[in-house]
């Protein structure tokens, strides 16, 4: 039974640098269907997969696996929610940075224009 538990870990480690992990979707779903894994093992493996692997659309990837894995659906949806929160935080940070840059540029342009008007 131990070798069967290692199958998902082995699969993920073997293909972690694959250009798109979604190609392994069916194999992952099949291995999860054997119910050899605890939620904690699944969470650890998928956190590793998301951080180190390449999935073109990680939210869709996790959500699709969750839909087809009744036992681990809750754990996988927790990971999907964490990914969504991280994306939201990054989006807010990027928006703030762009807003500061735009404000700086507008202020600089306004200052230059005022200086030109005074010199006339």
TIFILUM-209890 format. One line per field, with one value per residue (C-alpha): residue number from 1; residue in one letter; x, y, z. Coordinates in Angstrom, 1 decimal. Layout:
BEGIN
num	(NUM;...)
residuo	(A;...)
u	(X;...)
v	(Y;...)
w	(Z;...)
//
This chain:
BEGIN
num	(1;2;3;4;5;6;7;8;9;10;11;12;13;14;15;16;17;18;19;20;21;22;23;24;25;26;27;28;29;30;31;32;33;34;35;36;37;38;39;40;41;42;43;44;45;46;47;48;49;50;51;52;53;54;55;56;57;58;59;60;61;62;63;64;65;66;67;68;69;70;71;72;73;74;75;76;77;78;79;80;81;82;83;84;85;86;87;88;89;90;91;92;93;94;95;96;97;98;99;100;101;102;103;104;105;106;107;108;109;110;111;112;113;114;115;116;117;118;119;120)
residuo	(X;X;X;X;X;X;X;X;X;X;X;X;X;X;X;X;X;X;X;X;X;X;X;X;X;X;X;X;X;X;X;X;X;X;X;X;X;X;X;X;X;X;X;X;X;X;X;X;X;X;X;X;X;X;X;X;X;X;X;X;X;X;X;X;X;X;X;X;X;X;X;X;X;X;X;X;X;X;X;X;X;X;X;X;X;X;X;X;X;X;X;X;X;X;X;X;X;X;X;X;X;X;X;X;X;X;X;X;X;X;X;X;X;X;X;X;X;X;X;X)
u	(0.0;2.9;4.1;0.6;0.6;3.9;2.5;1.0;4.1;6.3;4.1;4.2;8.0;8.7;6.7;7.0;8.9;6.5;5.4;1.7;0.8;-2.8;-1.7;-1.5;-5.1;-6.5;-3.6;-3.9;-7.6;-7.2;-4.6;-6.8;-9.7;-7.9;-8.4;-4.9;-4.2;-5.2;-6.4;-3.1;-1.1;-3.2;-2.9;0.9;1.3;-0.9;0.8;4.1;2.6;1.2;4.4;6.9;4.9;3.5;-0.2;-1.5;-4.6;-4.0;-7.5;-9.2;-6.7;-7.4;-11.1;-11.4;-9.6;-11.7;-14.9;-13.8;-12.4;-15.2;-13.0;-10.6;-13.0;-13.0;-9.2;-8.7;-11.2;-9.4;-6.2;-8.2;-9.5;-5.9;-4.8;-7.6;-6.7;-3.0;-4.1;-6.4;-3.6;-1.1;-3.7;-4.3;-0.5;0.0;-2.9;-1.5;2.0;0.5;-1.6;1.5;3.4;0.6;0.1;3.9;3.9;0.8;2.4;5.7;4.0;1.8;4.9;6.8;3.7;3.4;7.1;6.8;3.8;5.8;8.7;6.4)
v	(0.0;2.4;2.3;3.2;6.2;7.3;7.2;10.7;12.2;10.3;11.5;15.1;15.1;13.4;16.0;19.1;21.0;20.0;23.0;22.5;20.2;20.1;17.4;15.1;15.9;12.5;10.6;12.8;12.3;8.5;8.4;10.5;8.2;5.3;7.2;6.4;10.0;12.1;15.7;16.9;14.9;16.3;19.9;19.5;17.9;20.5;23.4;22.1;21.6;25.1;26.7;24.8;23.5;25.0;25.1;27.6;28.2;27.0;27.9;25.9;23.0;22.7;23.3;20.5;18.0;19.0;18.4;14.9;14.0;13.8;12.8;15.7;18.3;20.4;20.4;21.2;24.0;25.5;25.6;27.2;29.9;30.6;31.0;33.4;35.5;35.6;36.7;39.4;40.7;40.8;42.7;45.3;45.8;46.1;48.6;50.7;50.7;51.7;54.4;55.9;55.9;57.5;60.1;60.8;61.2;63.5;65.6;65.9;66.9;69.4;70.9;71.2;72.9;75.4;76.2;76.8;79.1;81.1;81.6;83.1)
w	(0.0;0.7;-2.9;-4.0;-1.7;-3.2;-6.8;-6.8;-5.2;-7.8;-10.7;-9.5;-8.9;-12.2;-14.2;-12.0;-14.8;-17.5;-19.5;-18.6;-15.6;-16.9;-19.3;-16.2;-15.1;-15.8;-14.1;-11.0;-10.8;-11.2;-8.4;-6.1;-6.7;-5.0;-1.7;-0.4;0.5;3.5;3.0;4.5;2.0;-0.9;0.4;0.7;-2.7;-4.5;-2.7;-4.0;-7.5;-7.6;-6.3;-8.3;-11.3;-14.4;-14.9;-17.4;-15.4;-11.8;-10.6;-13.3;-12.9;-9.1;-9.5;-12.2;-10.0;-7.0;-9.0;-9.8;-6.4;-3.9;-1.0;-1.4;-2.9;0.3;0.7;-3.0;-2.9;0.1;-2.1;-4.9;-2.5;-1.3;-4.9;-5.6;-2.5;-3.5;-7.0;-5.5;-3.2;-6.1;-8.3;-5.6;-5.1;-8.8;-9.1;-6.2;-7.9;-11.2;-9.6;-7.8;-11.0;-12.9;-10.2;-10.2;-13.9;-13.9;-11.1;-13.0;-16.2;-14.4;-12.7;-16.0;-17.6;-14.7;-14.9;-18.7;-18.1;-15.5;-17.9;-20.6)
//
